[in-house]
Every structure is written in C-alpha cells, then in structure tokens.
Amino acid sequence: MRILVILLLFLAIPVHATVMEGGVSKVGDVKRIVDTETNMPVAGAKVSLPKHNYTTYSDNNGVFNLRANVKDNSVLSVEKDGYRPFSLTINEKLASQPLVLGIEKSNVQDIVISTEMFHLGDDNFSEASANSGEFKGKSIGPFYSKTFMMAANALSKSNYLVIGSIIGVDTLMARSMRQNSIVNSFASPPEVYFNGKKIAEIQLNGDGQRIKLPNNLLRAGQMNEITIKTGHNLKQTAYIDYDDIEFMNLSVQSE
C-alpha cells in the first residue's frame, strides 16, 4: 500500500484570502467567526486557547475577544454545534490583528472523534523542539487510539481523517523547514493507522491536515479505529526516546 506523506506547511493558511473553508482573513477591524457558505456571523461559537486555559464565545455578531497574553505559537480552537471543528496556530502578531475565521457546516456523516488536546511521547523534550513551549499537558504514552462507528453508506463517499492542529513534530523535514531549532538530532515521523494498517506519515507541523481513508480498509456500518503513533529520536540508540507531540480536533469528514 502506498503511504501518504503529509506535506502541509506550518501555518500554511493564506491570510490574504477571502473567508474560506476552515479559512482566515485579515478583513475588517475585529475578530469574528462566520459561516463559510453564507459569510454570516456565527453566534455562540466556543473559542479556546488550551495553552493559556482561555475560553470565550462569539457574540450575536460573531465577534470574540482574545484577552490572553499570546507570545509564542499557540493553537486556537473553534467549536460550534452543527459545524466542523476548526484549529489555527497563531502567534503574537496574528493574535493582535483583526481576523475573520470561517467555519464550515458539518454534514450528517461527519464524525467528531475528539476536540481535546492530546500529548504523545515521554515528557522528555528539548526547548528547541517544534512549539515545545506550547505543550499543554502530560503525555498519555507513545500512541493514541479511538474507535468510532461509520455510516452504512460510507463507501459511497470520500472520507478523510482531519487533524485540526499538530505541533512538536521534529522530523528532518520539519528541521529543514525551520520548524524547530534542534541541531544534532531528528525524529522519525508520527504514523497514522486505520483499522490496523498504516496509511500516512506526518512530516510537518501544521493545521487542517487531511488524510484519505482507503475504502478497502473502511468497515461501513461497523466500528473503525484510528491510531496515531509518535516518532522517536533516530540519533538515540541506547534507549527509545519518543518525540513529544500534541494534536487536537480529530474528525472524519465525508465529501
């Protein structure tokens, strides 16, 4: 089976575009949540910065405020019933500017696996690791697994695992893209498994990474399982030194 390599760039969301699916634009003079299809404001959307233990909600005009001291890169999450989860990695500059964040309505076959932030690894990481200052919680171990039911007609759709945001990936490619400042080592990429079969490797940190779920592995009308395994330091041979990563907003989206 051909293994997919995710090549999305960190913060590769076009900030000069108009509002788009899972999009961001620097249009207007406030921070606002809108519906990507209608461009109308979305009220009552939950906006959070897990690193800062900060949560707020958009008002009737879709407007929200970020009263958090954002200095380093931080994951911003948007949740609203009836909409697909959305994540964006922001920094001090972006947090201080007007933003319009577009969120997309979910369809009946979309599955929200989890909106939590998960930390994989061994809690042994360098400050030079990609976004290590943003790490929120303690490690749950080297892998994460979750089972979920897929619709009986799932094979009639194209289904994608979407990782809202992932940080801490210290691969050679991530180092070459200057996503971290580690000099003497690098890690193998995190691996994604679907029903026990490896379907992807994640080479870079980023937002909104999409991984196609192969139909030949999909169990329509039954329970399915997603597993994400972190990588390990390829320069450490005396013991297994797991790469510490964090991710949030896992969902399966159908098109």
Stockholm file with secondary structure:
# STOCKHOLM 1.0

chainA/1-255         MRILVILLLFLAIPVHATVMEGGVSKVGDVKRIVDTETNMPVAGAKVSLPKHNYTTYSDNNGVFNLRANVKDNSVLSVEKDGYRPFSLTINEKLASQPLVLGIEKSNVQDIVISTEMFHLGDDNFSEASANSGEFKGKSIGPFYSKTFMMAANALSKSNYLVIGSIIGVDTLMARSMRQNSIVNSFASPPEVYFNGKKIAEIQLNGDGQRIKLPNNLLRAGQMNEITIKTGHNLKQTAYIDYDDIEFMNLSVQSE
#=GR chainA/1-255 SS CCCEEECCCTTCSCTTSCSCTTCEECCSSSEEEEETTTCCBCTTCEEEEGGGTEEEECCTTSBCCCCSCCCSCEEEEEECTTBCCEEEEECHHHHTSCEEEEECBCCTTCEEEEEEEEEESCSCCCTTSTTGGGCCSCCCCSEEEEEEECCTTGGGSCEEEEEEEEECCCBHHHHHTTSCCCCSCCBCCCEEEETTEEEEEECSCEEEEEEECCTTTCCTTSEEEEEEECCBBTTCCSSCCBCCEEEEEEEEEEC
#=GC SS_cons         CCCEEECCCTTCSCTTSCSCTTCEECCSSSEEEEETTTCCBCTTCEEEEGGGTEEEECCTTSBCCCCSCCCSCEEEEEECTTBCCEEEEECHHHHTSCEEEEECBCCTTCEEEEEEEEEESCSCCCTTSTTGGGCCSCCCCSEEEEEEECCTTGGGSCEEEEEEEEECCCBHHHHHTTSCCCCSCCBCCCEEEETTEEEEEECSCEEEEEEECCTTTCCTTSEEEEEEECCBBTTCCSSCCBCCEEEEEEEEEEC
//
